[in-house]
Amino acid sequence: MDRKRFAMVTIGQAPRVDLVPDLCAGLPVEVIEYGALDGLEAREIAALAPAAGEARLVTRLKDGREVTIAKTAAKDRVEALLRELDAQALDAIVLLCTGQFRQLKLRTPLVESQIVVDETVGTLAGSVDRLGILLPHREQIAEFHKTAAAGERLRFSHASPYGGQRFAEAGRELADCDVVVMHCMGYSAAMQREVAAAAGRPVLLARQIVASALRDLAQAPEETQAPGLA
């Protein structure tokens, strides 16, 4: 049987060597990577920076540098790329960003990391007294999408996954939470361990939550069928 083909889409530049190999480890799929900023020169990327008070997203360039772009600019470029990919013979498209995007009607199954992670956030927010959320930049805390009910239970801190050294400090700031969610696909297991050691609390990693969903999606139908069912 031919392997399934998954397209991994970053809002930055591909390849995401810091993320995709970890996310797709052990998956029996062919992975193709695309970036919304692929092919852009430095001046073109700089023109996408957020204006004062404008919502922002943080991502990574191909050379490893961090870049912050306006959320509206990211949406336009990502949605155009998703529509292009929808015309290809793909089994799934995975959007590697936990920022909120418009719902698109595509023929290809679309895995939106933000929705997958937020399902976990919503579930936890309803069952704990305090839920810690870690975001890349301080400015993103005020922009975080949350319901009124969940908002009463959420506590925030920030640490950039792209060259930042603030993980222990962030962990200490969230030490009064029951659980912490590292709400960015750029966060790695090493960063998770540093936050958990400082917080002394369970810490969930966005990419691990999404990886679990991808494992189910990558399985052949006969592998997901419950025993005894035909």
N, C-alpha and C positions, 0 to 999 in steps of 0.2 A: 504494500500500500504506500502511495506517495505521502510524504510528510506534509503536514499543513503548513501554510505560509502566513506568518504573522508580520504585519508592518508595525514597527515601533516609531512613534512620532513624538519628538521633543519640541518644545517651544524655542529651544536654542539651536545648536548645531549638532549634527550627527558626524561621527559616531559618538554615542555616550558610553565610552569605555569604563566610566566610573559606575555605571548603572545597569546597562542591558545585560552584560555577561552574568552578573549576579542575579538579576531578575529572572533570566531565562535558563538558569543552570538546571540541567537535567530534563528540560522540556524537549519532547521529540518533534520539534518544529523547525522550519527554515525561517530565520529572522532577517528582515530587511529593515534598515534604519533610514529615517528621514528627519530633517530638521526644518522648522519654519524660518530659520535664519540662514540656511545653507546658501552659499554663493554670494552672500552680501559682504560688501567691504566695510571697513571700520566706520567710515563716515555715514554709511547707510544705516548701520546698527545704532550709531549715536543719535541719529535722527528719530529713532523709535523710543528714546528715553521719555519717561513720564514727566509731564508738566507739574507744577506745584499743585498739590491736592488731588492729583489724578491717581487712580488705582494702578498698582504695579504688580509685576511678576518677576521673579528672580530665576535665572537659568544659567546655563554653562555653554561656553563656546567650545569649538573643537580643540583649541589649544589649552583648555582647562580654566581659562579666565571666567570670572563671574561677570554677568551683565544683568542690568535691570531694565526692563522695557515696559512701556505702557500697556495696560491690560487690553485696551481697545485695539491697539496695533497688533498685539499678539493674537487676539481673537480673529481679526480679519485674515491674517496670514495663515493661521492654523486651519480655519474653516475652508479656505481656498485649497490648501494642501489635502485636507480630508476628502474633499469632493473629487480631486484628481485621483487619489488612491482608490476611491470607491469604484472607479471604472476599471480597475485592475482585478485580476483573478486572485483575490486574497481570501483567506479564511477568517481573518480578524484584523482589526486595526486597534492598536493600543495607544491611547493618548497619555503620555508620560508626564502629566502635570496635575497637581491637586488644586489648581485654580479653577474657578467656576466658568464654564462655557455654555453657550446656548445649545439647546437640544437640536441636533441635526437629524434629518431623516435620510439614512443611508441604507443601501442594500446590504452592505457588508456589516457584520456584527462589529459594533464599536464598544470597546472597553474604556470607559472614562475613569481614570484613576481617582479623580475627585469624588465621583459618586460612590465608588467602591469604598474609599476611606471614610467618607462622610456617613455611610451606613453604619460603620463601626462606631464612629463618634456619636451618632444619634442613639445607638443602642446603649453605649456606655453612659452617656449623659443622663439617661433615664434610670440608671441603676446605681450610681455612685453619688456621693455628696459633692466631690470636687474632681473635675476632669482637667488635666493639664494638656495644653496644646502648645507645641513648639513650632514656630515659624521661622523662616530665614531672616527677616528684617523686622525691626521694631515698627516701621510704618505699616506693615501688613496686619498688625493686630487690630487696628481700627477698621480695616477693610474686610476682616474675616466674615464669611457668610455663616450666619447662625440663626436659629429660631429663638424666639423669646424664652421659651421653656429651657432650651439647652444653654442659652446665654447666662442664665442665673447660676449655672454649675461650672462654667468654664473659667479656667485661669490660664494666663498666657505668659510665654517668655519667647525669646528669640535667639537664634544662633545660625549663622550662615554655614551651609554645607560645603561652600566653595572657597576654602581658605580661611574660614573663621576658626577661632580658638576659644569659643565662649561656652562650650558644652557643659563643663563642670559648673560654671556659674549659673547657667540656665537650669541645670538639674537641681541646684540648691534653691533656686527661686520657685521651683515646682514641688518641693519636698512635702508640702502640706496637702498635695493631691493624692487621690486614691490610685489613679492610673494616669500615665502620660502618653500622649500620641504624638509622635514626631511626624508632623503633617507636611512633608515635602518628600518627593521621590528621590531627591539628591542625598538624603541622609543614609548613611551606611550602617552596617552592623557594628563597626568599631565606634562610631559616634553614639550609637544606641547604648553600648556598654558604658561609655563615659558618662552619659546622662543618668543611666540607671544607678551607677555607683555613687554619684553625687546626690541623687534624689532619694535613694533607698526605697524606690517604688517600682512596680512593674512598668515597663516602657514598651509600647508597640511601635513598630516601624512601618511607614506607609508602603514601602516597596515589598515588605513581607506580606502585608495584607493583600496587595494586588497580585503578588506571585501565587498566592493560594487560589485566587480566581482563575488565573491563567492556566494553572495545572489542570483544573477541571475542564476548561475550554479546549485544552490540547489533547485530551483523551479521546480515543476512538469510542463510538457509541457503545460497542460491546463491553468496554472497560467501565463505563459509567452505569450500566444496567444493574439493577439490584438483583441479588441472588434469588433464584426461584421465579423470576418474572420473564415472560417471553413476549 
